[in-house]
Amino acid sequence: MINEVHPPDNDTPPRTQPGDGQPDVRPRDGKLPATVWQIGTIMCLMNVSFVMAYSFSGLYLKHILGATAISIGLLEGLCETASHVMKLFSGMLSDFMRRRKAIMIVGYILSVLSKPILAASVTSGWVCIARMMERFGNGIQASPRDAIIADVVPRKRIGASYGLKRSLAYMGSLFGGVLAIIAVKATNNNYQAVFALASIPAIVAFGILVFMIKEPKRFDHQAITSGAPLPQPKLKSKFSIRNFQYLGMSFWLLMGVNTIFMMARMNETFLILRMNEGYQADPVFAPIVMIVLNIGTAISSYPIGLLGDKFNRVNLLSIGIAALLLADIIMYSAHSATTMCMGILCWGIQLGSTQNVFVSLIAEKVPEDLRGTGIGTYWLINAFSAFCADVLAGFVAHHYSLGCIFISSGITGLLALLALYFMIHITMVAAARGKVV
């Protein structure tokens, strides 16, 4: 099972030495570091902002600006690709600079500025610019944000920390959906006014980042296993493509599974369009899709994180993939909006389960000096797969129906589950031969 070998109970002293002038922000009493709660709060507020705007962006493009399903799928695919590419670059840069916060600030500036631009957009081109800015900003801050958590959290609490962060983030998405409904009603379906209101929580989140987040002066734990451990001590990683060889075979096997799995996960815009067109739901109920989705994600992220700290994370990953298959079955066969919401809830559960497991495994397995690179690589691989998933969903929806997108998603998800079991078989054979994978 990807060599889930744990070191002794006493955490191994970190390889990286203190002395770079940064404050020590590690907890002294076994609690989760304050940094985790602060980042979770920032993500909560940013998701409130994002969902308020995102819930209506697809409807705004299609019904107000006249965009087609194919063009929406292409836009979302390009935006996600740009975001994931920037996640790799920013992750590698944060490893090289040994500074996470400064890079995060640049990303959040772009995300904050994208909201007023979206509010002022009167053509598809300006909406595209706003969406690209938001995704660029998200990509720039994501890998350093996830890496800084692994830097300050004890090994035994990695899963719980990532789970807490994601639960807080998706609680923000839940609140964002509720506020979006209130805002669109209060503005008499004025999407641009809602986009403007979405700027407020983003500005607050940016203030917390600038004035409260502190970087650690040392890593709290090192990698458990890696294919080719870096020499120690390693105070700064070179900004080089050669670093990929140090990520380890277990990492690349996991990324193979992730590549297939992500191709089954089309953008949530298609779930909103399916609810709106398939059941003639009023546009004001578009945020309900995001609310239900984020309830599923919020209730699954932290429990899965806790379980991952106690049990084999690969087994939990198979449960997450199974949840996606169940969601596809329910949404394809749904004959009412209520049943559709049940499928969306399962879709949210698989989001919370799988994202937490993937990132926790990466933070645990890759060398600590290359956590940003490993997480960034994960997001870059997601970029290719997400682009393919969105374009495929747009093609299927345009030439067949929105309901058929769940057939293609289910088939791809089944292939991902088979790939996971193939990966498990490889690692078991390698372990039997005494090889570290």
C-alpha positions in Angstrom: 0.0 0.0 0.0 2.5 2.6 -1.1 4.8 1.6 1.8 2.8 3.3 4.5 5.7 2.8 7.0 5.7 5.2 9.9 8.7 6.2 11.9 8.7 5.8 15.7 6.2 7.8 17.8 8.8 10.5 18.7 8.9 12.8 15.7 12.3 12.7 13.9 14.1 16.0 14.2 13.8 18.0 11.1 16.7 18.1 8.7 16.4 21.8 8.0 18.2 23.9 10.5 16.9 27.1 12.2 18.4 30.4 11.9 17.0 32.2 8.9 15.4 34.9 11.0 11.8 33.7 10.8 9.7 33.1 13.9 9.0 29.7 15.3 5.3 29.2 15.0 5.0 25.6 16.0 2.6 24.6 18.7 4.0 23.7 22.1 1.0 21.8 23.5 0.2 19.3 20.7 -2.6 21.4 19.3 -2.9 22.3 15.6 -0.7 25.4 14.9 -2.4 28.8 14.7 -1.2 29.0 11.1 -3.6 26.2 10.1 -6.5 28.0 11.6 -5.5 31.3 10.1 -5.1 29.8 6.6 -8.4 28.0 7.0 -10.1 31.3 7.9 -8.5 33.0 4.9 -9.7 30.2 2.6 -13.2 30.4 4.2 -13.5 34.1 3.3 -12.0 33.7 -0.1 -14.4 30.9 -0.9 -17.3 33.0 0.3 -16.2 35.6 -2.3 -15.5 33.0 -5.0 -18.9 31.2 -4.7 -20.9 34.4 -4.6 -19.4 35.2 -8.0 -18.8 31.7 -9.4 -22.4 30.5 -8.8 -23.7 32.9 -11.5 -20.7 33.3 -13.8 -21.9 30.4 -16.0 -25.4 31.6 -16.2 -24.2 35.2 -16.8 -22.1 34.0 -19.8 -24.8 31.7 -21.2 -28.0 33.7 -20.7 -26.8 37.3 -20.6 -23.8 37.3 -22.9 -24.9 34.4 -25.2 -22.0 32.0 -24.7 -22.4 28.4 -25.8 -21.8 25.3 -23.7 -18.6 24.5 -25.7 -17.2 28.0 -25.2 -17.9 27.8 -21.5 -16.2 24.4 -21.2 -13.2 25.8 -23.2 -13.0 28.8 -20.9 -13.2 26.8 -17.7 -10.6 24.4 -19.1 -8.2 27.2 -20.0 -8.7 28.9 -16.6 -8.1 25.7 -14.7 -5.0 24.9 -16.8 -3.5 28.3 -16.2 -4.2 27.9 -12.5 -2.5 24.6 -12.2 0.5 25.6 -14.2 1.0 28.5 -11.8 0.7 26.1 -8.9 3.8 24.2 -10.1 5.8 27.4 -10.8 4.9 29.0 -7.4 5.6 25.8 -5.5 9.0 25.4 -7.0 9.7 29.1 -6.4 8.7 28.9 -2.8 11.1 26.0 -2.3 13.9 27.9 -3.9 13.2 31.2 -2.1 12.3 29.4 1.2 9.5 32.0 1.4 5.9 31.1 1.1 4.0 34.2 2.3 5.3 36.7 -0.2 4.3 34.5 -3.1 0.8 34.0 -1.5 0.4 37.7 -1.3 0.9 38.1 -5.0 -1.7 35.5 -5.7 -4.3 36.9 -3.4 -3.8 40.4 -5.0 -4.9 39.0 -8.4 -7.8 37.1 -6.9 -9.1 40.2 -5.1 -8.8 42.4 -8.1 -10.6 39.9 -10.3 -14.0 40.5 -8.5 -14.5 44.2 -9.5 -13.3 43.5 -13.0 -15.9 40.7 -13.2 -18.5 43.1 -11.9 -17.7 45.7 -14.6 -17.7 43.1 -17.4 -20.2 43.6 -20.2 -18.6 41.2 -22.8 -17.4 37.6 -22.7 -13.9 38.8 -23.2 -13.8 40.8 -19.9 -15.4 37.9 -18.1 -12.6 35.7 -19.5 -10.0 38.2 -18.3 -11.5 38.3 -14.8 -11.7 34.5 -14.6 -8.1 34.1 -15.8 -7.0 36.6 -13.1 -8.8 34.8 -10.4 -7.4 31.4 -11.5 -3.9 32.8 -11.9 -4.2 34.2 -8.4 -5.5 30.9 -7.0 -2.7 29.0 -8.7 0.1 31.3 -7.4 -1.0 31.1 -3.8 -2.2 27.4 -3.6 1.1 25.5 -3.5 2.9 27.8 -1.0 -0.2 27.8 1.1 -0.4 24.0 1.3 3.4 23.7 1.7 3.5 26.1 4.7 1.0 23.9 6.5 3.2 20.8 6.1 6.2 23.0 7.3 4.6 23.8 10.6 2.5 20.7 11.4 3.7 17.6 13.2 3.7 14.4 11.1 1.0 12.8 13.1 -1.4 15.7 12.4 -0.9 16.2 8.7 -4.2 14.7 7.7 -6.2 16.4 10.4 -4.6 19.8 9.5 -5.4 19.5 5.8 -8.8 18.2 6.7 -9.5 21.2 9.0 -8.2 23.6 6.4 -10.5 22.2 3.7 -13.5 21.9 6.0 -13.1 25.6 6.8 -12.7 26.4 3.2 -15.8 24.6 2.1 -17.8 26.0 5.0 -16.9 29.3 3.4 -18.3 28.0 0.1 -21.4 26.9 1.9 -21.9 30.4 3.4 -21.0 31.9 0.0 -23.9 30.1 -1.6 -26.4 31.3 1.0 -25.1 34.9 0.7 -25.3 34.6 -3.1 -29.0 33.7 -2.9 -29.6 36.7 -0.6 -27.6 39.0 -2.7 -29.2 38.1 -6.0 -32.7 38.5 -4.5 -31.8 41.8 -2.9 -30.3 43.1 -6.2 -33.3 41.8 -8.3 -31.1 39.3 -10.2 -28.4 41.8 -10.9 -25.4 39.5 -11.4 -22.9 42.3 -11.7 -24.0 43.8 -8.4 -23.5 40.3 -6.8 -20.0 40.2 -8.3 -19.2 43.5 -6.7 -20.4 42.4 -3.3 -18.2 39.4 -3.6 -15.1 41.6 -3.3 -15.8 42.4 0.4 -14.8 39.0 2.0 -11.8 38.7 -0.3 -10.4 42.0 0.9 -10.9 40.9 4.6 -9.0 37.6 3.8 -6.2 39.5 2.2 -5.8 41.6 5.4 -5.6 38.5 7.6 -2.8 37.1 5.3 -0.8 40.3 5.4 -1.0 41.1 9.1 -1.4 37.7 10.8 0.3 34.9 8.9 3.9 34.2 10.0 6.3 31.8 8.3 8.1 29.1 10.4 11.9 29.2 10.8 12.2 25.4 10.4 10.3 22.4 9.2 8.5 20.4 11.8 8.9 17.0 10.2 10.7 15.3 7.4 9.5 13.0 4.7 8.8 9.4 5.7 9.9 7.9 2.4 11.2 9.2 -0.9 12.8 7.5 -3.9 16.0 9.5 -3.6 16.4 11.5 -0.4 18.1 14.8 -0.6 21.5 15.2 1.1 21.4 16.8 4.5 21.4 19.5 5.6 19.6 21.1 2.7 18.9 24.7 3.4 17.8 25.7 -0.1 16.7 23.7 -3.1 17.9 24.7 -6.5 15.3 26.0 -8.9 15.9 23.2 -11.3 13.9 20.6 -13.3 16.3 18.0 -11.9 14.4 18.2 -8.6 11.7 16.0 -10.0 13.9 13.0 -9.7 13.9 13.4 -5.9 10.1 13.2 -5.6 10.1 9.4 -5.4 8.5 6.4 -7.2 5.5 6.3 -4.9 4.7 9.9 -5.8 4.7 9.2 -9.5 2.6 6.1 -9.1 0.1 8.2 -7.2 0.1 10.9 -9.9 -0.8 8.2 -12.5 -3.9 7.4 -10.6 -4.7 11.1 -10.1 -4.3 11.8 -13.8 -7.1 9.4 -14.7 -9.3 10.3 -11.7 -9.2 14.0 -12.5 -10.4 13.4 -16.0 -13.6 12.2 -14.5 -14.2 15.4 -12.6 -15.7 18.0 -14.8 -16.2 21.6 -13.6 -19.1 22.3 -11.2 -20.4 24.8 -13.8 -21.9 21.8 -15.6 -23.7 20.7 -12.5 -25.3 24.1 -12.2 -26.3 24.1 -15.9 -27.8 20.6 -15.5 -29.8 21.7 -12.5 -31.0 24.9 -14.3 -31.8 23.4 -17.7 -32.7 19.8 -16.7 -35.3 20.8 -14.1 -36.2 24.3 -15.2 -34.9 25.6 -11.8 -35.0 29.3 -11.3 -31.5 30.9 -11.7 -31.6 32.0 -8.1 -31.3 28.4 -7.0 -27.9 28.1 -8.8 -26.1 28.7 -5.5 -28.0 25.8 -4.0 -25.8 23.5 -6.1 -22.7 25.0 -4.5 -24.3 24.9 -1.1 -25.1 21.2 -1.3 -21.8 20.5 -2.9 -19.9 22.2 -0.2 -21.9 20.5 2.6 -20.7 17.2 1.3 -17.1 18.5 1.1 -17.1 20.1 4.5 -18.5 17.1 6.3 -16.0 14.7 4.7 -12.7 16.6 4.7 -11.9 16.7 8.4 -13.1 13.2 9.3 -11.2 11.7 6.3 -8.1 13.7 7.5 -8.4 12.2 11.0 -8.9 8.7 9.6 -5.9 9.2 7.3 -3.7 9.9 10.3 -4.7 6.5 11.8 -5.3 4.2 8.8 -3.9 3.6 5.3 -4.7 6.7 3.2 -4.7 4.7 -0.1 -7.7 2.7 1.1 -9.5 5.9 1.9 -8.7 7.1 -1.6 -10.6 4.1 -3.1 -13.6 5.2 -1.0 -13.4 8.7 -2.5 -13.4 7.3 -6.0 -16.3 5.1 -5.2 -18.2 8.2 -4.0 -17.7 9.8 -7.4 -19.1 6.7 -9.2 -22.1 6.8 -6.9 -22.6 10.5 -7.6 -22.5 9.9 -11.4 -25.1 7.1 -11.1 -27.5 9.2 -9.0 -27.2 12.3 -11.2 -27.6 10.4 -14.5 -30.7 8.6 -13.3 -32.2 11.6 -11.4 -35.8 12.5 -12.4 -36.1 15.4 -9.9 -34.1 18.3 -8.5 -34.2 16.6 -5.1 -32.5 13.4 -6.4 -30.1 15.6 -8.3 -29.1 17.3 -5.0 -28.4 13.9 -3.5 -26.0 13.2 -6.3 -24.4 16.6 -5.9 -23.9 15.8 -2.2 -22.0 12.7 -3.1 -20.0 14.7 -5.6 -19.0 17.0 -2.7 -18.1 14.0 -0.5 -15.7 12.7 -3.1 -14.1 16.2 -3.4 -13.4 16.4 0.3 -12.2 12.8 0.5 -9.9 12.6 -2.4 -8.3 16.1 -2.4 -7.3 15.7 1.3 -5.8 12.2 0.7 -3.8 13.2 -2.3 -2.3 16.3 -0.7 -1.6 14.5 2.6 0.2 11.7 0.9 2.3 14.1 -1.1 3.2 16.2 2.0 4.1 13.0 3.8 6.1 11.3 1.1 8.2 13.9 -0.8 11.4 15.4 0.7 10.5 18.4 2.9 12.8 20.6 0.9 10.6 19.9 -2.2 7.1 20.0 -0.7 6.1 23.0 -2.8 7.5 21.3 -5.9 5.6 18.1 -5.2 2.3 19.8 -4.5 2.8 22.1 -7.5 3.4 19.0 -9.7 0.2 17.5 -8.4 -1.7 20.6 -9.4 0.0 20.8 -12.8 -1.0 17.2 -13.5 -4.5 18.2 -12.5 -4.4 21.0 -15.0 -4.1 18.7 -18.0 -6.7 16.3 -16.6 -9.2 19.1 -15.7 -8.8 20.7 -19.1 -9.6 17.3 -20.8 -12.5 16.7 -18.4 -14.1 20.1 -19.1 -13.7 20.0 -22.9 -15.1 16.4 -22.9 -18.0 17.5 -20.8 -18.7 20.5 -23.1 -18.5 18.3 -26.2 -20.8 15.6 -24.7 -23.3 18.2 -23.5 -23.4 20.0 -26.8 -23.7 16.9 -29.1 -25.7 14.7 -26.8 -27.2 16.1 -23.5 -26.1 17.4 -20.2 -27.2 14.1 -18.6 -24.7 12.1 -20.7 -21.8 13.9 -19.1 -22.3 11.6 -16.1 -21.8 8.5 -18.2 -18.4 9.7 -19.5 -17.5 10.7 -16.0 -18.5 7.3 -14.5 -16.5 5.4 -17.1 -13.4 7.4 -16.4 -13.8 7.1 -12.7 -14.1 3.4 -13.0 -10.8 3.3 -14.9 -9.2 5.4 -12.1 -10.4 2.9 -9.5 -8.8 0.0 -11.6 -5.6 2.0 -11.8 -5.5 2.5 -8.1 -5.7 -1.3 -7.5 -3.0 -1.8 -10.1 -0.8 0.7 -8.2 -1.5 -1.2 -5.0 -0.5 -4.4 -6.6 2.8 -2.9 -7.9 3.7 -1.6 -4.4 2.9 -4.9 -2.7 5.1 -6.8 -5.2 7.9 -4.2 -4.6 7.5 -4.5 -0.9 7.7 -8.3 -1.1 11.0 -7.9 -2.9 12.4 -5.6 -0.3 12.3 -2.4 -2.5 11.2 1.0 -1.2 8.5 2.5 -3.4 
